[in-house]
């Protein structure tokens, strides 16, 4: 379901980088968003994604206007390419969301280089 979700349906998609304890439920995940990142949870159709140490499992928290929806996805083979380098909240666009759900990295691998000298 999450892989087939239309990313344009979501008003915002956020990824919590680093590790999150996936034993947490709705209240604990909501507290992380509000207290640690000072982000409002109550914007309808805003999706927050979390990943534990095992990158084969993710949780999503979605406010639907009348309550929260807690999503849990576990892939049987492979893993999600999750940004682990920092402990921040990042906004994602629809294309990055699609990449993540397909197992690709949301961070570009090829970067622009500006050499200081020519050969």
C-alpha positions in Angstrom: 0.0 0.0 0.0 2.7 2.5 1.0 4.7 1.8 -2.1 1.7 2.3 -4.3 0.6 5.4 -2.5 0.3 8.5 -4.7 3.0 10.9 -3.3 1.0 13.8 -4.6 -1.8 12.9 -2.1 0.5 14.0 0.7 0.7 17.7 1.6 4.2 17.0 3.0 6.5 14.0 3.4 9.2 14.1 6.1 11.9 11.6 6.9 13.4 11.3 10.3 17.1 10.6 9.6 19.1 8.3 11.8 17.6 5.6 14.0 14.2 5.5 15.7 13.1 2.8 18.1 10.3 1.1 16.1 8.7 -0.2 19.3 7.3 3.3 19.7 3.7 3.8 19.0 1.7 6.8 17.8 2.1 8.9 21.0 5.9 8.4 21.2 6.5 9.1 17.5 4.2 12.2 17.7 6.2 13.4 20.7 9.5 13.1 18.7 8.1 15.2 15.9 6.6 17.9 18.2 9.3 18.1 20.9 12.5 17.3 19.1 11.8 19.0 15.8 9.1 21.5 16.8 7.0 20.5 13.8 3.2 20.7 13.8 1.7 17.2 13.4 -1.8 18.3 12.8 -1.6 19.2 9.1 -3.9 16.8 7.2 -2.2 14.3 4.9 1.3 15.0 6.2 3.4 11.8 6.4 6.3 11.3 8.8 8.6 8.3 8.2 10.8 6.6 10.7 13.3 3.7 10.4 15.0 1.5 13.1 18.4 -0.1 13.0 17.1 -2.8 10.7 16.6 -0.9 7.5 14.1 -3.6 6.4 11.3 -1.9 8.5 9.8 1.5 8.5 6.9 3.2 10.3 4.9 6.1 9.0 2.7 8.5 11.0 -0.1 10.3 9.1 -2.6 12.8 10.4 -5.8 12.4 8.4 -7.7 15.3 10.0 -9.7 13.2 12.4 -7.0 11.0 13.8 -3.6 9.4 13.2 -2.9 6.5 11.0 0.2 4.4 11.9 1.8 2.6 9.0 4.3 -0.2 9.3 6.2 -1.7 6.4 8.6 -4.6 6.4 10.3 -5.8 3.3 11.1 -9.5 3.0 14.2 -9.1 0.9 16.5 -6.1 0.7 16.3 -2.9 2.7 15.4 0.8 2.6 18.2 3.2 1.8 17.9 5.4 4.8 20.0 8.5 5.6 21.9 7.6 8.8 24.5 10.3 8.9 22.5 12.9 10.9 19.7 13.2 13.3 17.4 15.6 11.5 14.0 15.9 9.9 14.1 16.3 6.2 11.4 17.2 3.7 11.1 14.9 0.7 9.5 15.5 -2.6 7.3 13.1 -4.5 10.1 11.8 -6.6 12.3 11.1 -3.5 9.4 9.3 -1.9 9.0 7.0 -4.9 12.7 6.3 -4.9 12.7 5.4 -1.2 9.7 3.0 -1.7 11.6 1.3 -4.5 14.7 0.8 -2.4 16.8 3.6 -3.9 18.7 6.3 -2.1 16.9 9.7 -1.7 20.3 11.4 -1.8 22.0 12.0 -5.1 25.1 9.9 -5.7 26.6 12.1 -8.4 27.4 15.6 -7.2 28.6 18.6 -9.1 32.3 19.3 -8.7 34.0 22.6 -9.1 37.7 22.1 -9.4 40.0 25.0 -8.2 42.5 24.3 -11.0 42.5 22.7 -14.4 44.8 19.8 -15.2 
